[in-house]
Amino acid sequence: MRGIIKNIRMKGCIFMGRAHEVRAASMAKTAAKKSKINAKYGKLIYMAAKSGIPDPELNQTLKKEIERAKKEQISAEVIRRAIERAKGGGSESYTQTRYEGFGPNNSLFIVACLTDNVNRTYTEVRTAFMKSYSKLGVDGSVIHQFKNQAVFSFEGLSDEEVLELLLEEECDVEDIVLDDDLVTVYAPATEYAHVKEVLEKQNENIEFIEDHISWLPTVKTKLVTEEDEKQYNRLMTMLDDIDDVQDIYHNIELNEA
């Protein structure tokens, strides 16, 4: 009997040990993800503050990046440190780079990066494509299949009201979509500030569910085989693990869970 109890206790210890390892791994993964997103917005806010006046009320680019950071629940301390670093004449210099490539089932990828070492970033992105059996393309090989667009989603107005308002203010708009009570406006990236200003002028309390500039595909593709899905997951994981990668855009139409 004692042997049975001892065996049960030993199995319980093994189980508890594994559960602890799973929790620890999950916590480490969450911490790493949080650290990366803090670093991402820290760089963007630092660049915006350094490129102009380090005051969001006088620097619209800085104001936009701070608003985006807050939506991602970036702490006020991270934002403050980035601005203070810019005020103090920080010596960091970042370059925006963009890489284009081909993934599973001839899918198309755009990888936007912000780096202080272009050679390092290129090597890391190329390695991610190679190790996931994908292919890094040359400049222009993919981007012609995407549109660089400003995207705004919000509630409180009908699509007809939004269309009338934006046309009256001479905004260049490509599409307005109504889904239940959610209105989504698509406009050229160059119209981002103009469209946002008009919408906020109409409703100063407007809350944007989406508010960003994105590369949107003109043609979509699907993952056909299980191997396609594995290849996609591997590529996305490897790219996401690269500190300099800011955003990943693709034309894959993923199945809803």
N, C-alpha and C positions, 0 to 999 in steps of 0.2 A: 504493500500500500504506500509506504514511504517513497519507494522508487517511482510509483506512478505520480504521486504528488510532486516529487522533485522534477520529473519529466515535464509535467504540466507547467511548473514554474519556469523551467528552462525555456520551453516553447513560448511562454508569455513574455519572458525577457527578450527573446529573439524578435517577437512580434512588436513589442514596445520599441526595441532598437530600430527596427525597420521603419516604424511609423515616425520616429524622431528624425531619421535620415530623410524621409520623404518631406516632412515639414521643413526641415532645415534647407533642403534643396529648393523647395518652393519659395521660402523666404529669401534665399540668396538670389533666385531668379528675379523675384519682384524687386529686390533692392538694386540689382544690376539694371533693370529696366528703368527704374526711377532715376538712378544715377545718370543714365544715358540721356533721358529726356531733360533732366536738369542741365546737363552739359550742352545739349542742343540749344535750348533757349538762352542759356548763359552766353553762348557765342553770338546768337542772333541779336540779343539785346545789346551786348557789348559793341558789335559792329554798327548797329543803328545809332547808338549813343556817340560813338567815336566819329561817325561820318558827318555828324551835324551837332547841333546844340544838345547837350545831355539832359534835356528837359522835355518830357512827353507832351507838355502843353504847347511847346514851340517846335517840336520835331514829330511830324505825323508818322514817319516810318517807325520811330521809337515807340510811339503810342500804339501803333498797330501790333508790334511785336509783344509789347507788354500785355495787351488785351488777349492775344493768342496764348501767351504763357499762363495767364490767370485761368483761362478756360481749361488748360491742361493741369490745373491745380499746382502750378509752380509756386513755391513759397515766396513771400515778399522779401525774405532775406536773400534768396538767390538773385532776384531781380535787382535788389539794392546793390549787392556786391558787383554785379556786372556793370551797372551804371557808374559806381564809384571807381571801378577799375579803368573805365573809359575816361572819367574826369581826371584821374591821376596820371594820364598819359601812358597807359599800358602799351607795351611794345609788341603784343601779339598781333599778328597779321594773318587774316584768313582769306582764302580764295574760294569762290564758288565754282564748282566744277560739275559737269553733267556727263554721264556715261550712258551709252545705248547698247542694248544687247537683245539676244534671242533666247527664250526659255523653252520649256516643254511644248510639244505640238506647234512649233514655230510661233509661240507667243512673243509679244514685244514688251521690252522693259526699258524704263528710263530711271536712272539712279542719280538723284541729286545729292551732292556732297558739299560740305564746308570744311576746308582743311588748311592746315598750316604747313603741309608737306605734300604737294601734288604727286610726286613720284611714289611716295608710300601709299597714298590712297588708291592710285591707279593699280598698283601691284596687288593690293588687298581685294579690290573689286574684281580684277581679272581672275585672281585665284578663286574667288567665290563662284564665278561663272564656270571656270574650268572644272572645279571639283564637284559641281552639280550637273555636269555633262551638258552645260549650256555654252553659249558663245557670245563673247563681247564683240560688238560691232564697231564700226567707225562712226565719226560724227556725221549725222544726217541720215544714217541707215534706217533709223526707226522713227525719229521725231516727226517726220512728215505725216505719220499716221495718227498723230495726236493734235489736239487743240489746247493752247495755253489759255485757260479761262478763269475768270473770277466767278466764284460760286457763293450765293447767299441763300440760306433757308431760314424761314421764320413763319410765325403765325400772326393772326390779327388783321390781315387784309386779304381780299379776294384777288385772284389772278388778274381779273379785269381792272380792278382798282390799281394794282401795281403796274400793269401795262400802260394804263392811261397816265399815271404819274410819271413814269420813266420817259415816255414819249414826249410829254409836256416839257420835261427838263432836258430834252435832246440827248438822252443817254442811248448809247449804242448797245442794244440787247439782242442776244442770239436766240434765247428761248426762255419761256416762263412756264413752269410745270406746277400743276395743282394736284396734290395727293392728300385726300381727306381735307384737313384744314391747314396743311403745310404747303407753303408756296416756296418754290425754288427758282431763283433767277440765275441764268447763265449769261455772262457777258465777256467780251474780250478782256484779257488781263490788263490791258492799258486803261480800261474803264473802271477798274476796281475802286479807286478813290472817289470818282464821280458818282457811281451808283450808290456806294455806301453813304456818301454825304446826303444824297437826295432821300434815301430811305430813313436816315436818322433825323433829317429835317422834318419829314412827315410824321414821325413818331419817335420822340427823343427817348422813350422808354423801350424801344424795340430790343428784343433779345434774339440774337442770331444763333440758331442751332448749328448752322454752317456759315463760315466766314473766312474764306481763304482763296488763294490762287492755286490752281491745280492743272496738271496735264491730263486731259480726258481723251480716251481713244475714240477714233471715228469708226473703227471696226473692232468687234470683239471676237474672241475665240474661247473654246472650252477645253478642259482637260478630259481626254477620252479614256485613258487607261489608268490603272492603279500606279503604274510606273510613272506616268505623267504627274500624278499627284505627289508621289514621293520626291520626284525631281523638283517640283515647284516648292514643296515644303523645305527641302534642303537648301535651295537657292535663297529663299526668303529668310531662313534662319541665319545663313552665313552672311548675307548682306546686313541683316539687322544687328549682327554682332560687331560690325565695323563701326567704330566710334565716329568716324567722319561722315557716315551716311546719314543724311537728314530726312529724305523722303524717297519712297519707292513707288513708282507708277507702272501699271501694266494693263494689258487689254484682255486679261482672263476673266471670264464670267464664271464666278465661283458658285457652286451649288449652295443654297441656303441650308443651314443645319436644321 
